[in-house]
């Protein structure tokens, strides 16, 4: 069974789903293509009615959606509620702003007049991960449905009930059949979908390996793609940082969603003069976290999403130590049922240690001391990834100077709050390409057509 809900808190199998047959997949693609022929001519106002209704339904049933995410991937219930609410906000945001974002843009040629107009590509294939089972869907559905595209979506194998719930949400909101379709398909079937001439674009959020494979397949078919891949974000603490403010953000930045976030703080780069104080406070705050049932409001340390995720993380930590890293705390699974990992801090990570390059997708801190700002920037940039990062200082101008020097798609000064539909999300290097959310997110899969009018004689 490729699609299986397993509660990572207990290890119990909740529900299993069969892959689509070849006939079911063909029917889904045919229905999507037919839906696009009508949806592309639907007005922004009529599309917005459906997206606003979907947003309202999400907000009205926050607890139902949240409970499903907690059951399937172990997200703490308060965080799950926040994800559901933000997902609804994204749908409502694009319902409000899409028409203005895609309005014709007047140009000023030397002779005559011209403008750029936007039109949808068609059927898009989206491949989405488990760590934010609704938000990942909302951030493609909101902009792309409002742009006039239609979506066929392969969600992660461990969150099938969340995937089905989101499809049902849009149907309940009035989306015509085929405008949004959840596909329970295999990797082999995914390749066939990318190859299918009815598919006009491919969006993936996932691992670097998945990105390489899917981007290559899309490229062979000359299809536009967007890739949001991994990250190993730097959390740069300057010597004038306010630790009372910075430490809570450090804990949130590393531990939010069980540490299973692409743009989580993963590499903590701290100036020498403040490093001991920061590390002592950070360690104490991490030690105070309480593992438990993610459905329990008092739990502050939930399970990883799956047993496989836990075993991968344990292997990475063991390998880091074998290559010379110092294990300051944690490093083992927690002795209790479920896929729980101890909060872990690694220090003394040399450049030839695999941990220097790897992404740790869970509650593992990589801690580095540096002597100067320049060293901090150089270390932050010495990464295969370039998704996000943050800098902590009381001097905002200083923070902005550092932020401008770090090679990433996003930088945050004295915060790590990316949860605003207005803010474009995405990275560079092995973190991928393209942007989601904001005005940029709706531009990824629309044709920008030049229309020029001029009374000119043909050249002699």
C-alpha positions as CSV (number, residue, x, y, z in Angstrom):
1,X,0.0,0.0,0.0
2,X,1.7,3.2,-1.1
3,X,-1.0,5.5,0.5
4,X,-1.3,4.7,4.2
5,X,-2.2,6.7,7.2
6,X,-0.1,5.7,10.2
7,X,-0.4,7.7,13.5
8,X,3.2,8.5,14.3
9,X,2.3,9.0,18.0
10,X,1.2,5.3,18.3
11,X,2.4,3.6,15.2
12,X,-1.2,2.4,14.5
13,X,-2.3,2.0,10.9
14,X,-5.4,4.2,10.4
15,X,-6.4,3.7,6.8
16,X,-5.0,2.4,3.5
17,X,-5.8,3.4,-0.1
18,X,-5.1,1.6,-3.4
19,X,-3.4,3.3,-6.3
20,X,-5.5,4.6,-9.1
21,X,-5.9,2.2,-12.0
22,X,-4.7,3.3,-15.4
23,X,-8.4,3.9,-16.4
24,X,-9.0,6.0,-13.3
25,X,-5.9,8.1,-14.0
26,X,-6.9,8.6,-17.7
27,X,-10.4,9.6,-16.6
28,X,-9.0,12.1,-14.2
29,X,-6.8,13.7,-16.8
30,X,-9.6,13.8,-19.4
31,X,-11.9,15.4,-16.9
32,X,-9.3,18.0,-15.9
33,X,-8.7,18.9,-19.5
34,X,-12.4,19.3,-20.2
35,X,-12.8,21.4,-17.0
36,X,-10.0,23.7,-18.2
37,X,-11.9,24.5,-21.4
38,X,-14.7,26.1,-19.3
39,X,-12.7,27.3,-16.3
40,X,-10.4,29.5,-18.4
41,X,-13.4,31.5,-19.5
42,X,-14.9,31.8,-16.0
43,X,-14.6,35.3,-14.7
44,X,-12.3,36.2,-11.8
45,X,-15.5,37.1,-9.8
46,X,-17.0,33.7,-10.3
47,X,-13.7,31.9,-9.5
48,X,-13.4,34.1,-6.4
49,X,-16.8,33.0,-5.1
50,X,-15.6,29.4,-5.0
51,X,-12.3,30.2,-3.4
52,X,-13.9,32.4,-0.8
53,X,-16.4,29.7,0.1
54,X,-13.5,27.2,0.4
55,X,-11.7,29.6,2.7
56,X,-14.8,30.1,4.8
57,X,-15.3,26.3,5.1
58,X,-11.7,25.8,6.3
59,X,-12.2,28.5,8.9
60,X,-15.5,27.0,10.0
61,X,-14.1,23.5,10.4
62,X,-10.6,24.3,11.7
63,X,-10.7,21.5,14.3
64,X,-11.8,18.8,11.9
65,X,-9.0,19.6,9.4
66,X,-6.4,20.1,12.1
67,X,-7.2,16.8,13.9
68,X,-6.7,14.9,10.6
69,X,-3.2,16.5,10.1
70,X,-2.2,15.6,13.7
71,X,-3.4,12.0,13.2
72,X,-1.6,11.5,9.9
73,X,1.7,13.3,10.4
74,X,2.0,14.1,14.1
75,X,1.8,17.9,13.9
76,X,1.0,19.3,17.4
77,X,-2.7,20.2,17.4
78,X,-2.2,24.0,18.0
79,X,0.2,24.1,15.1
80,X,-2.2,22.1,12.9
81,X,-5.0,24.6,13.7
82,X,-2.6,27.5,12.7
83,X,-1.8,25.7,9.4
84,X,-5.5,25.3,8.6
85,X,-6.3,29.0,9.3
86,X,-3.3,30.2,7.2
87,X,-4.4,27.9,4.4
88,X,-7.8,29.5,4.4
89,X,-6.2,32.9,4.5
90,X,-4.2,32.1,1.3
91,X,-7.3,31.0,-0.6
92,X,-9.1,34.2,0.5
93,X,-6.0,36.4,-0.4
94,X,-6.0,35.2,-4.0
95,X,-9.8,35.5,-4.3
96,X,-9.3,39.1,-3.4
97,X,-6.1,40.0,-5.4
98,X,-5.8,37.7,-8.4
99,X,-7.6,40.0,-10.9
100,X,-5.4,43.0,-10.0
101,X,-2.2,40.8,-10.1
102,X,-3.0,39.6,-13.6
103,X,-4.5,42.8,-15.0
104,X,-3.1,43.9,-18.4
105,X,0.1,46.0,-18.1
106,X,0.4,49.0,-20.5
107,X,3.7,49.4,-22.3
108,X,5.1,52.4,-24.0
109,X,6.7,51.6,-27.4
110,X,8.1,54.4,-29.6
111,X,5.2,54.0,-32.0
112,X,1.6,52.9,-31.4
113,X,0.5,51.2,-28.3
114,X,1.1,47.8,-26.6
115,X,0.3,45.9,-23.5
116,X,1.0,42.6,-21.8
117,X,-1.9,40.3,-20.9
118,X,-2.0,37.1,-18.9
119,X,-3.7,33.8,-19.7
120,X,-3.6,30.4,-17.9
121,X,-1.4,27.6,-19.1
122,X,-3.9,24.8,-18.6
123,X,-3.7,21.6,-16.6
124,X,-0.9,21.7,-14.0
125,X,0.6,18.7,-12.2
126,X,1.5,19.4,-8.6
127,X,3.5,17.1,-6.4
128,X,3.3,18.0,-2.7
129,X,4.9,16.9,0.6
130,X,3.5,15.7,3.9
131,X,4.9,18.3,6.3
132,X,2.2,20.9,5.7
133,X,-0.6,18.8,4.3
134,X,-3.0,21.7,3.7
135,X,-0.8,24.7,3.4
136,X,1.2,23.1,0.5
137,X,-2.0,22.5,-1.3
138,X,-3.5,26.0,-0.6
139,X,-0.4,27.8,-1.9
140,X,-0.8,26.2,-5.3
141,X,-4.6,26.0,-5.4
142,X,-5.2,29.6,-4.4
143,X,-3.1,31.4,-7.1
144,X,-3.4,28.8,-9.9
145,X,-7.1,28.3,-9.7
146,X,-7.7,32.0,-9.6
147,X,-5.3,32.4,-12.6
148,X,-7.6,30.0,-14.5
149,X,-5.5,26.9,-14.4
150,X,-6.8,23.6,-13.2
151,X,-4.8,21.2,-11.0
152,X,-4.1,17.5,-10.7
153,X,-2.3,16.8,-7.5
154,X,-0.2,13.9,-6.2
155,X,0.1,14.4,-2.4
156,X,2.5,12.5,-0.1
157,X,1.8,8.8,0.6
158,X,1.4,9.3,4.3
159,X,-1.3,12.0,4.3
160,X,-4.0,10.6,2.0
161,X,-6.9,11.6,4.2
162,X,-5.7,15.2,4.3
163,X,-5.4,15.1,0.5
164,X,-8.9,13.8,0.1
165,X,-10.3,16.3,2.6
166,X,-8.8,19.2,0.6
167,X,-10.3,17.9,-2.7
168,X,-13.7,17.5,-1.0
169,X,-13.4,21.0,0.4
170,X,-13.1,22.5,-3.1
171,X,-16.0,20.4,-4.4
172,X,-18.1,21.5,-1.4
173,X,-17.2,25.1,-2.2
174,X,-18.6,24.7,-5.8
175,X,-15.5,23.9,-7.9
176,X,-16.6,22.1,-11.1
177,X,-15.6,18.5,-11.6
178,X,-11.9,18.4,-12.8
179,X,-10.9,21.8,-11.6
180,X,-9.0,20.3,-8.7
181,X,-8.3,16.5,-8.6
182,X,-6.4,14.5,-6.0
183,X,-4.4,11.6,-7.7
184,X,-3.6,8.5,-5.6
185,X,-0.8,7.4,-8.0
186,X,2.7,5.8,-8.0
187,X,6.0,7.4,-8.9
188,X,5.8,5.5,-12.3
189,X,2.4,6.9,-12.9
190,X,3.7,10.4,-12.0
191,X,6.2,10.2,-14.8
192,X,3.4,9.3,-17.2
193,X,1.5,12.3,-16.0
194,X,4.5,14.6,-16.6
195,X,4.8,13.2,-20.1
196,X,1.1,13.6,-20.9
197,X,0.6,16.4,-23.5
198,X,-2.4,17.6,-21.6
199,X,-0.1,18.7,-18.7
200,X,1.2,22.2,-19.3
201,X,3.3,22.8,-16.1
202,X,4.7,21.0,-13.1
203,X,5.1,22.3,-9.5
204,X,7.0,20.3,-6.9
205,X,7.7,20.8,-3.2
206,X,10.0,18.1,-1.9
207,X,13.5,16.8,-1.6
208,X,16.5,17.7,-3.7
209,X,16.5,14.2,-5.2
210,X,12.8,14.4,-6.1
211,X,13.4,17.9,-7.6
212,X,16.2,16.7,-9.8
213,X,14.1,13.8,-11.1
214,X,10.9,15.8,-11.7
215,X,12.6,18.9,-13.1
216,X,14.5,16.7,-15.5
217,X,11.4,14.9,-16.6
218,X,9.6,18.2,-17.1
219,X,12.6,19.6,-19.0
220,X,12.6,16.7,-21.4
221,X,9.0,17.6,-22.2
222,X,9.8,21.3,-22.4
223,X,7.3,22.1,-19.7
224,X,7.7,25.0,-17.2
225,X,8.3,23.9,-13.7
226,X,8.8,25.4,-10.2
227,X,10.8,23.6,-7.5
228,X,10.6,24.3,-3.8
229,X,13.2,21.9,-2.3
230,X,15.2,21.6,0.9
231,X,16.9,24.2,3.1
232,X,19.6,24.5,5.7
233,X,18.8,28.0,6.9
234,X,21.3,30.0,8.9
235,X,20.3,31.6,12.2
236,X,22.9,34.3,12.6
237,X,23.2,35.8,16.1
238,X,25.3,39.0,16.2
239,X,27.0,40.2,19.4
240,X,24.4,42.8,20.2
241,X,21.4,40.4,19.9
242,X,18.7,40.6,22.6
243,X,18.8,37.0,23.9
244,X,15.6,37.3,25.7
245,X,13.9,37.8,22.4
246,X,16.2,35.7,20.3
247,X,16.1,32.4,22.3
248,X,12.3,31.9,22.0
249,X,12.6,32.4,18.2
250,X,15.6,30.0,18.1
251,X,13.4,27.3,19.8
252,X,10.5,28.0,17.5
253,X,12.7,28.2,14.4
254,X,14.2,24.8,15.1
255,X,11.3,23.0,16.7
256,X,8.2,24.3,14.9
257,X,6.4,21.4,13.1
258,X,8.8,19.0,14.9
259,X,11.7,20.6,13.1
260,X,10.3,19.3,9.8
261,X,10.2,22.6,7.8
262,X,12.1,23.5,4.7
263,X,12.8,27.0,6.0
264,X,13.4,26.0,9.6
265,X,16.5,27.4,11.4
266,X,19.0,24.6,11.1
267,X,22.5,26.1,11.3
268,X,23.0,28.4,14.3
269,X,25.9,30.7,13.6
270,X,26.8,32.8,16.7
271,X,29.5,35.4,17.3
272,X,32.1,34.2,19.8
273,X,31.5,36.9,22.3
274,X,27.9,35.8,22.8
275,X,28.1,32.1,21.9
276,X,28.4,30.7,25.5
277,X,25.5,32.7,26.8
278,X,23.3,31.9,23.8
279,X,24.1,28.2,23.9
280,X,23.4,27.8,27.6
281,X,20.0,29.5,27.3
282,X,19.1,27.7,24.1
283,X,20.0,24.3,25.6
284,X,17.9,25.0,28.7
285,X,15.0,26.0,26.6
286,X,15.2,22.9,24.5
287,X,15.6,20.6,27.5
288,X,12.3,22.1,28.9
289,X,10.3,20.8,26.0
290,X,7.8,18.1,26.9
291,X,7.3,15.1,24.6
292,X,3.8,13.7,24.4
293,X,0.6,13.1,22.5
294,X,0.4,15.8,19.8
295,X,-3.4,16.0,20.4
296,X,-2.7,17.2,24.0
297,X,-2.4,21.0,24.2
298,X,0.3,20.7,26.8
299,X,2.7,18.7,24.6
300,X,5.6,20.9,23.4
301,X,7.6,18.1,21.6
302,X,5.6,16.0,19.1
303,X,6.7,12.9,17.1
304,X,8.4,12.9,13.7
305,X,6.1,12.2,10.8
306,X,7.0,8.6,10.4
307,X,9.3,5.8,11.7
308,X,11.3,6.1,8.5
309,X,11.9,9.8,9.1
310,X,13.1,9.0,12.6
311,X,15.5,6.3,11.5
312,X,16.9,8.6,8.8
313,X,17.6,11.3,11.3
314,X,19.2,8.9,13.8
315,X,21.5,7.7,11.0
316,X,22.5,11.2,10.1
317,X,23.4,12.1,13.7
318,X,25.4,8.9,14.2
319,X,27.3,9.6,11.0
320,X,28.0,13.2,12.1
321,X,29.5,12.0,15.4
322,X,31.5,9.3,13.6
323,X,33.0,12.1,11.5
324,X,34.1,14.1,14.5
325,X,31.1,16.2,15.6
326,X,30.5,16.6,19.3
327,X,27.1,15.5,20.5
328,X,26.2,18.1,23.1
329,X,22.8,16.7,23.9
330,X,20.2,14.2,22.6
331,X,21.0,12.1,19.6
332,X,18.7,9.1,20.4
333,X,15.1,8.2,20.0
334,X,12.9,8.9,23.0
335,X,12.1,5.7,25.0
336,X,8.3,5.7,24.5
337,X,5.8,4.5,21.9
338,X,5.8,6.4,18.6
339,X,8.5,8.0,16.4
340,X,10.0,10.5,18.9
341,X,13.5,11.9,18.6
342,X,15.4,13.6,21.4
343,X,16.2,17.2,20.9
344,X,19.8,17.2,19.7
345,X,22.7,19.7,19.5
346,X,25.8,19.0,17.4
347,X,28.9,21.2,17.6
348,X,32.4,21.0,16.2
349,X,31.2,20.2,12.7
350,X,34.1,20.3,10.3
351,X,33.8,21.0,6.6
352,X,34.5,17.4,5.7
353,X,31.7,16.1,7.9
354,X,28.6,15.1,6.0
355,X,26.6,17.1,8.6
356,X,28.2,20.3,7.2
357,X,26.3,19.9,4.0
358,X,23.3,17.8,4.9
359,X,19.8,19.0,5.8
360,X,18.5,17.6,9.2
361,X,14.7,17.4,8.8
362,X,13.9,17.2,12.5
363,X,14.9,18.4,16.0
364,X,18.7,18.6,15.4
365,X,20.7,21.8,15.9
366,X,24.0,22.4,14.1
367,X,25.9,25.0,16.2
368,X,28.8,27.1,14.9
369,X,30.9,29.8,16.6
370,X,32.5,32.6,14.5
371,X,34.7,35.5,15.4
372,X,33.4,38.2,13.0
373,X,30.4,39.2,10.9
374,X,32.3,38.4,7.7
375,X,32.9,34.8,9.0
376,X,29.2,34.5,9.8
377,X,28.2,35.6,6.3
378,X,30.8,33.3,4.7
379,X,29.6,30.3,6.7
380,X,26.0,31.1,6.0
381,X,26.8,31.1,2.3
382,X,28.9,28.0,2.4
383,X,25.9,25.8,1.8
384,X,24.4,23.9,-1.2
385,X,21.0,25.3,-0.1
386,X,19.7,28.9,-0.4
387,X,16.1,28.9,0.9
388,X,15.9,31.3,3.9
389,X,17.8,32.6,6.9
390,X,17.7,35.1,9.7
391,X,19.9,37.6,11.5
392,X,19.5,38.7,15.1
393,X,20.7,42.2,16.2
394,X,19.4,45.3,17.9
395,X,20.7,47.4,15.0
396,X,18.2,47.1,12.1
397,X,20.6,48.7,9.6
398,X,23.3,46.2,10.5
399,X,20.8,43.4,10.1
400,X,19.8,44.6,6.7
401,X,23.4,44.8,5.6
402,X,24.0,41.2,6.7
403,X,20.7,40.1,5.1
404,X,21.7,41.6,1.7
405,X,25.0,39.6,1.8
406,X,23.4,36.2,2.4
407,X,22.7,34.2,-0.7
408,X,19.1,33.0,-0.2
409,X,15.6,33.5,-1.5
410,X,14.4,34.9,1.9
411,X,16.0,36.7,4.8
412,X,14.4,37.7,8.1
413,X,15.6,40.3,10.6
414,X,14.7,39.6,14.3
415,X,11.9,37.2,13.3
416,X,11.3,34.1,11.1
417,X,7.7,34.8,10.3
418,X,7.0,33.7,6.7
419,X,3.3,33.1,7.4
420,X,1.8,35.9,5.3
421,X,0.2,35.3,2.0
422,X,1.6,38.6,0.7
423,X,5.2,37.3,1.1
424,X,6.8,35.4,-1.8
425,X,8.3,32.0,-0.7
426,X,11.1,30.2,-2.5
427,X,14.9,29.8,-2.8
428,X,18.0,29.5,-5.0
429,X,20.8,26.9,-5.4
430,X,19.7,23.4,-4.4
431,X,16.6,24.9,-2.7
432,X,15.0,25.2,-6.1
433,X,13.6,28.0,-8.3
434,X,10.3,29.8,-8.8
435,X,8.2,31.5,-6.1
436,X,4.9,30.7,-4.4
437,X,2.6,33.2,-2.6
438,X,2.4,36.9,-3.1
439,X,2.1,38.5,-6.5
440,X,5.0,36.4,-7.8
441,X,3.3,33.1,-7.0
442,X,0.4,33.7,-9.4
443,X,2.8,34.6,-12.2
444,X,4.6,31.3,-12.4
445,X,2.1,29.5,-14.7
446,X,0.5,32.2,-16.9
447,X,1.4,33.1,-20.4
448,X,2.6,36.7,-20.7
449,X,1.4,37.8,-24.1
450,X,2.5,40.9,-25.9
451,X,-0.2,42.7,-27.9
452,X,1.0,45.6,-30.0
453,X,-1.1,47.9,-32.2
454,X,0.7,50.3,-34.6
455,X,0.1,51.8,-38.0
456,X,3.5,51.1,-39.6
457,X,4.6,50.6,-43.2
458,X,6.5,47.4,-43.8
459,X,10.3,47.8,-44.0
460,X,11.6,48.2,-47.6
